[in-house]
Amino acid sequence: MNASQFQKKLLSMQENMMNFALTLTTNREDAQDLLQETSLKVLDNREKYADNRNFKGWVLTVMRNIFINNYHKVVRTQSIVDQNADLYNLEMLNDSGFDTPDGSYQIQEISHAINNLNEKLKVPFSMYVSGYQYNEIAETLNVPLGTIKSRIFFARQELKKQLKDFV
């Protein structure tokens, strides 16, 4: 696809992109900013697009990633550190436990359980956990949408059985 075709394809998606941006931001002004930032990023990274890929899915994934990165940036900048606090002896209120030896072992067990899934269940489940939507998974794997939903459901059921001690 040449540069002109690429730009035309991107321009034809502006309405879809704006609708998606509005669902992410729930604010028209922020959605317009996100739309503009996404358009620029997509144009700057045109060479990374493979012609055989779903263009709409690729563009909307770029938009979602920009939104998530911007959200994390805002959260980081709004974090306040009390200068009077004893940071050396600070208690961790939201300790997830994953950085402990037991937590590390649990992550390994969960990863092992996922890796032991049947390939037909593991691939769509892993994509879903990575942030892909059902329709994007169906298009990528060239499998009907209902089949993808079923496979992800069955993967969850299988993991619940294998990891019943974690509940």
Secondary structure, DSSP 8 states (H G I E B T S, - for coil): --HHHHHHHHHHTHHHHHHHHHHHHSSHHHHHHHHHHHHHHHHHTGGG--TTS-HHHHHHHHHHHHHHHHHHHHHHHH----TTS-GGG---TT--STTSHHHHHHHHHHHHHHHTS-HHHHHHHHHHHTT--HHHHHHHHT--HHHHHHHHHHHHHHHHHHTGGG-
